[in-house]
Amino acid sequence: MNTTDRLAALSGATVAVTGGFGLVGSRIVHKLRALGATPLAVGRLDAYGFVSGPSVFDISPADPDVLAGDITDAALMDYLVGRADYVIHAAALADVAECTRNPAAALQANIQGTQTVLDAAARHSSTLKRLVFVSSASVYGVGADSTTQGARFSEDDPLRPASVYANTKLWGEHQTALTLGGADNSYTVVRYFSVYGEPQVVKENSHSWVVAWFAMRAALGLPLHLNGGGRQVRDFVHVDDIADATLLAAVTDRADRATVNVGTGRATSIRQVADLVRRHYPGAPVCDTPRPEGDPLGACADITRMRQVLNWTPQVDVTTGVDRYLQWLQRTPEAIPGWLRAQALAAA
C-alpha cells in the first residue's frame, strides 16, 4: 500500500497543526487538505515576517482553517485540541542561533508553549487519537568528525544536547511522555534531521537552512560561507518527505509511544551542498568561515526503526531536492529577503 493510500485514513479527520505558518507546518496543512482532512492550523504571524495575506508558504490567516495565535494561549489551545482527532505539534523557535542569543524566547516557545499544548491534549484525551511531538536530531549532540561519514544516530544512542534549542527539544520529548503517559493517551515523537526544500527562506543572523542560504547567496553573487570549512555532515530530508513521515506517525498503529528518526540514512557534507549549488552557479565563490557555536559536526540517521515502525522510506534524494529548490528559486526570485539583497548591493 503506498503512502497516499495509507494516509487516506485521515480523510474526514480533524487535525490540529501548531506552527502552521512555518515550512513544515504549512506543508502538512496542504497535504491534509489534499487528503480530505480538516486541518486546524495555528501560528504566529511574526514567524516569517508577514502580517496579513498569504506567506511564501501559501498560508494565510484569512484561510478558514488557519488561526493566528500563540501556543502559549491556553484558551486557544484548548479550543484547537478539543476539536481535533489528531495533533501535530510542530511549533517551536527552531533557529539554533536565535535560541542561543535569546534563551528566554526559546523557553517561552519551546517549553511553556509545549506544556500548554500537552495540557490541552491531556484534558481531551478521551477524544484525541494521538499527538505527534516534533523533535530534532540535535538531541543527540555534536556528533562525530565528518571524516567518519558513516557515523549514525540511533534512537537508543545517548542524548547529549549541545545547544539551548536541543535542550528544549529533549525536554519536550520527556514531557510528552510524562504528560501523556496514561493508558488512554497516545503519542509519537519524531526526530527530524536536516529539513530543506522549496519554499524555505532564510532568516537574518541565522546559520540554519544551508540549502536555502547557499542557493540565495549564489543567486545574488555572494560567496558561499563554509562554516568550519564545510566538513560538517547533515542528513538532508526534503520537506515533502518530512510531512509524509509525520502524518504516517499519526495514523500508524506501531508508532504509538515510539520515538522515530526521520532521515534518509545518507550523510552529505556542507561542502557537497555547495558543490550541488555551484553546478547551477559555476562562478559562485566559496570561503571558509568559523564554525558557529552549537553547530553540530553531525551524522546521518539510523533509519532502521523508521522503516520498521512506519513501513516507509523517503522519496527525494538530496541531489534532486537541491535541484528542485534552485529551480523554484529561479522561478520565484522575490522569495529572496530584502535584507539579503541589501547585503549584495553593499558588497557590489
C-alpha positions as CSV (number, residue, x, y, z in Angstrom):
1,M,0.0,0.0,0.0
2,N,1.5,3.4,-1.0
3,T,1.8,6.4,1.3
4,T,-1.2,8.2,-0.1
5,D,-3.4,5.1,0.4
6,R,-2.2,4.7,4.0
7,L,-2.8,8.4,4.7
8,A,-6.4,8.1,3.4
9,A,-7.2,7.2,7.0
10,L,-7.0,10.9,7.7
11,S,-9.9,11.7,5.2
12,G,-12.6,13.3,7.2
13,A,-10.4,13.7,10.3
14,T,-9.7,17.0,12.1
15,V,-6.0,17.6,12.6
16,A,-4.7,20.4,14.8
17,V,-1.3,21.6,13.4
18,T,0.8,24.0,15.5
19,G,3.4,26.1,13.7
20,G,1.1,26.3,10.6
21,F,2.9,29.4,9.3
22,G,6.3,27.6,9.1
23,L,7.8,25.4,6.3
24,V,6.9,22.1,7.9
25,G,3.5,23.0,9.4
26,S,2.3,24.6,6.2
27,R,3.3,21.6,4.1
28,I,1.4,19.4,6.5
29,V,-1.6,21.6,6.2
30,H,-1.5,21.5,2.4
31,K,-1.2,17.7,2.5
32,L,-4.1,17.4,4.9
33,R,-6.3,19.5,2.6
34,A,-5.4,17.3,-0.3
35,L,-6.3,14.2,1.7
36,G,-9.8,15.4,2.5
37,A,-8.9,16.0,6.2
38,T,-9.8,19.2,8.1
39,P,-6.7,20.9,9.3
40,L,-6.8,23.5,12.1
41,A,-3.6,25.4,11.8
42,V,-2.3,27.9,14.3
43,G,0.8,30.0,14.1
44,R,2.4,33.4,14.9
45,L,2.4,35.9,12.1
46,D,5.9,37.2,13.0
47,A,7.4,33.8,12.4
48,Y,8.4,34.7,8.9
49,G,7.8,38.4,9.0
50,F,4.4,38.7,7.3
51,V,1.4,40.5,8.8
52,S,-1.6,39.7,6.5
53,G,-2.3,37.9,3.3
54,P,-0.6,34.7,2.1
55,S,3.0,33.9,3.1
56,V,5.7,32.4,0.9
57,F,4.2,29.1,2.2
58,D,0.8,29.9,0.7
59,I,-0.8,30.0,4.1
60,S,-3.0,33.0,5.2
61,P,-4.8,33.9,8.4
62,A,-7.7,34.6,6.1
63,D,-8.0,30.9,5.4
64,P,-10.9,29.3,7.2
65,D,-8.7,26.5,8.6
66,V,-6.0,28.9,9.9
67,L,-5.8,30.8,13.1
68,A,-3.2,33.5,14.0
69,G,-2.2,32.9,17.6
70,D,0.3,31.7,20.1
71,I,0.7,28.2,21.5
72,T,1.1,29.7,25.0
73,D,-2.5,30.8,24.9
74,A,-4.2,28.1,27.0
75,A,-7.8,29.0,25.9
76,L,-6.8,28.9,22.2
77,M,-5.0,25.6,22.6
78,D,-8.0,24.1,24.4
79,Y,-10.3,25.3,21.6
80,L,-8.0,23.8,19.0
81,V,-7.2,20.5,20.6
82,G,-10.8,20.0,21.8
83,R,-11.9,19.8,18.2
84,A,-9.1,17.6,16.9
85,D,-8.8,13.9,16.3
86,Y,-5.0,14.3,16.0
87,V,-2.5,16.9,17.0
88,I,0.8,17.6,15.2
89,H,2.9,19.8,17.5
90,A,5.4,21.4,15.1
91,A,5.5,24.9,16.6
92,A,8.9,26.0,18.0
93,L,11.6,28.6,18.0
94,A,13.6,26.3,15.7
95,D,16.5,28.6,15.0
96,V,19.6,27.3,16.9
97,A,21.4,30.7,16.7
98,E,18.3,32.6,17.9
99,C,17.8,30.2,20.8
100,T,21.4,30.7,21.8
101,R,21.1,34.5,21.6
102,N,17.7,34.6,23.4
103,P,17.2,31.6,25.7
104,A,14.2,33.3,27.3
105,A,12.3,33.3,24.0
106,A,13.3,29.6,23.5
107,L,11.9,28.7,26.9
108,Q,8.7,30.6,26.2
109,A,8.0,29.0,22.8
110,N,9.5,25.5,23.3
111,I,8.9,24.9,27.0
112,Q,5.9,27.0,28.0
113,G,4.2,26.6,24.6
114,T,4.7,22.8,24.5
115,Q,3.4,22.4,28.0
116,T,0.3,24.4,27.1
117,V,-0.3,22.1,24.1
118,L,0.3,19.0,26.2
119,D,-2.0,20.2,28.9
120,A,-4.8,20.6,26.4
121,A,-4.1,17.2,24.9
122,A,-4.3,15.6,28.4
123,R,-7.7,17.4,29.1
124,H,-9.1,16.0,25.8
125,S,-7.6,12.5,26.0
126,S,-11.0,10.8,25.6
127,T,-11.4,12.2,22.1
128,L,-7.8,12.7,20.9
129,K,-6.4,9.8,19.0
130,R,-2.8,10.8,19.0
131,L,-0.4,13.7,19.5
132,V,2.8,13.8,17.4
133,F,5.6,15.8,19.0
134,V,8.2,17.2,16.6
135,S,11.7,16.8,18.0
136,S,15.1,17.2,16.4
137,A,18.3,15.2,15.7
138,S,20.0,18.0,17.7
139,V,19.2,16.0,20.9
140,Y,22.0,13.6,20.0
141,G,24.6,16.2,20.4
142,V,27.5,17.4,18.3
143,G,28.3,14.2,16.6
144,A,31.5,12.9,15.1
145,D,34.1,14.5,12.9
146,S,32.8,14.4,9.3
147,T,35.8,12.3,8.2
148,T,33.7,9.4,9.5
149,Q,30.7,10.0,7.3
150,G,29.4,6.5,8.2
151,A,28.5,7.8,11.7
152,R,24.8,7.3,12.5
153,F,22.5,8.4,15.3
154,S,20.2,5.7,16.5
155,E,17.1,6.3,18.7
156,D,18.8,4.3,21.5
157,D,22.0,6.3,21.5
158,P,22.9,8.5,24.5
159,L,21.4,12.0,24.2
160,R,23.9,14.9,24.7
161,P,22.2,18.1,23.6
162,A,24.8,20.9,23.0
163,S,22.5,23.9,22.5
164,V,19.6,25.7,24.1
165,Y,17.4,24.6,21.2
166,A,18.4,20.9,21.6
167,N,17.8,21.2,25.4
168,T,14.3,22.4,24.8
169,K,13.6,19.6,22.4
170,L,14.8,16.9,24.7
171,W,12.7,18.4,27.5
172,G,9.7,18.3,25.1
173,E,10.3,14.6,24.4
174,H,10.4,13.7,28.1
175,Q,7.5,16.0,29.0
176,T,5.3,14.5,26.2
177,A,5.9,11.0,27.7
178,L,5.2,12.3,31.2
179,T,2.1,14.2,30.4
180,L,0.6,11.7,28.0
181,G,1.8,8.5,29.7
182,G,-1.6,7.4,30.8
183,A,-3.3,4.3,29.4
184,D,-5.9,6.4,27.5
185,N,-3.3,8.5,25.7
186,S,-1.3,8.0,22.5
187,Y,1.7,9.9,21.3
188,T,4.7,9.6,18.9
189,V,8.0,11.5,18.9
190,V,9.6,12.2,15.5
191,R,13.2,13.4,15.4
192,Y,13.7,15.4,12.3
193,F,17.1,15.6,10.7
194,S,18.0,18.5,8.4
195,V,14.8,19.7,6.8
196,Y,15.1,21.6,3.5
197,G,13.1,22.2,0.3
198,E,11.1,24.8,-1.5
199,P,9.8,27.3,-0.4
200,Q,12.2,27.5,2.5
201,V,13.5,31.0,3.2
202,V,16.5,32.2,5.3
203,K,16.4,34.2,8.4
204,E,18.7,37.1,9.2
205,N,21.5,36.3,11.7
206,S,20.9,32.6,11.4
207,H,23.1,29.8,10.1
208,S,20.4,27.2,9.7
209,W,18.9,26.0,6.4
210,V,22.1,25.8,4.4
211,V,20.5,24.7,1.1
212,A,18.4,27.9,1.1
213,W,21.4,30.0,2.3
214,F,23.7,28.8,-0.5
215,A,21.1,29.0,-3.2
216,M,20.0,32.5,-2.3
217,R,23.6,33.8,-1.9
218,A,24.7,32.2,-5.2
219,A,21.7,33.8,-7.0
220,L,22.9,37.2,-5.7
221,G,26.5,36.6,-6.5
222,L,27.5,36.5,-2.8
223,P,30.1,34.0,-1.6
224,L,29.0,30.7,0.0
225,H,30.2,30.6,3.6
226,L,31.7,27.2,4.5
227,N,31.4,27.4,8.3
228,G,34.2,25.3,9.8
229,G,35.4,24.5,6.3
230,G,32.2,22.7,5.4
231,R,33.3,19.5,6.9
232,Q,30.1,19.0,8.9
233,V,27.7,16.5,7.6
234,R,23.9,16.5,7.6
235,D,21.2,14.1,6.7
236,F,19.1,16.3,4.4
237,V,15.4,15.4,4.4
238,H,13.1,17.1,1.9
239,V,10.0,18.8,3.5
240,D,7.7,16.6,1.4
241,D,9.1,13.5,3.0
242,I,9.0,15.2,6.4
243,A,5.3,15.9,6.0
244,D,4.5,12.3,4.9
245,A,6.5,10.7,7.7
246,T,4.8,13.0,10.3
247,L,1.3,12.1,9.1
248,L,2.2,8.4,9.0
249,A,3.4,8.7,12.6
250,A,-0.1,10.0,13.5
251,V,-2.0,7.1,11.9
252,T,0.3,4.1,12.1
253,D,-0.6,1.7,15.0
254,R,3.0,0.7,15.6
255,A,4.0,4.3,16.1
256,D,2.1,4.5,19.4
257,R,4.6,5.7,22.1
258,A,7.5,5.3,19.7
259,T,10.4,7.7,19.1
260,V,11.4,7.6,15.5
261,N,14.2,9.2,13.5
262,V,13.1,10.9,10.3
263,G,16.0,11.0,7.9
264,T,17.4,9.4,4.7
265,G,20.2,7.4,6.2
266,R,22.7,9.3,4.0
267,A,25.3,11.8,5.1
268,T,26.0,14.9,2.9
269,S,28.7,17.4,3.8
270,I,28.1,21.1,3.8
271,R,30.8,21.4,1.1
272,Q,29.0,18.8,-1.0
273,V,25.8,21.0,-0.8
274,A,27.9,24.0,-2.0
275,D,29.1,21.8,-4.9
276,L,25.5,20.9,-5.8
277,V,24.5,24.6,-5.8
278,R,27.6,25.6,-7.9
279,R,26.5,23.2,-10.6
280,H,23.8,25.8,-11.3
281,Y,26.0,28.8,-10.5
282,P,29.5,27.7,-11.6
283,G,31.1,31.1,-10.8
284,A,29.8,31.3,-7.2
285,P,32.8,31.9,-4.9
286,V,33.2,30.0,-1.6
287,C,35.1,31.0,1.5
288,D,35.9,29.3,4.8
289,T,34.4,30.9,7.9
290,P,34.4,29.9,11.6
291,R,32.0,27.2,12.8
292,P,29.2,28.8,14.9
293,E,28.7,28.0,18.5
294,G,26.4,24.9,18.8
295,D,26.7,23.9,15.2
296,P,27.0,20.1,15.2
297,L,29.6,18.2,13.3
298,G,26.7,15.9,12.5
299,A,25.9,12.3,11.5
300,C,23.1,10.7,9.5
301,A,20.1,9.0,10.8
302,D,19.9,5.3,11.5
303,I,16.5,4.7,9.8
304,T,16.1,1.1,10.8
305,R,13.3,1.9,13.3
306,M,11.6,4.3,10.9
307,R,11.4,1.6,8.2
308,Q,10.1,-0.9,10.7
309,V,7.6,1.3,12.5
310,L,6.3,3.5,9.6
311,N,7.0,1.0,6.8
312,W,8.2,3.9,4.8
313,T,11.4,5.4,3.3
314,P,11.9,8.9,1.9
315,Q,11.4,9.5,-1.8
316,V,13.5,12.7,-2.5
317,D,17.3,12.3,-2.7
318,V,19.5,15.4,-1.9
319,T,20.6,16.0,-5.5
320,T,17.0,16.0,-6.7
321,G,15.9,18.1,-3.8
322,V,18.6,20.8,-4.2
323,D,17.9,20.9,-8.0
324,R,14.2,21.4,-7.2
325,Y,14.9,24.2,-4.7
326,L,17.1,26.0,-7.2
327,Q,14.6,25.7,-10.0
328,W,11.9,27.1,-7.6
329,L,14.1,30.0,-6.6
330,Q,14.8,30.8,-10.3
331,R,11.0,31.0,-10.8
332,T,10.4,32.9,-7.6
333,P,13.3,35.3,-7.1
334,E,11.1,37.6,-5.0
335,A,11.4,35.0,-2.2
336,I,14.9,36.3,-1.5
337,P,14.5,38.6,1.5
338,G,15.2,42.4,1.1
339,W,17.8,42.5,3.8
340,L,19.9,39.9,1.9
341,R,19.5,41.8,-1.3
342,A,20.7,44.9,0.5
343,Q,23.9,43.0,1.6
344,A,24.5,42.0,-2.0
345,L,24.2,45.6,-3.1
346,A,26.5,46.8,-0.4
347,A,29.1,44.2,-1.4
348,A,28.9,45.1,-5.1
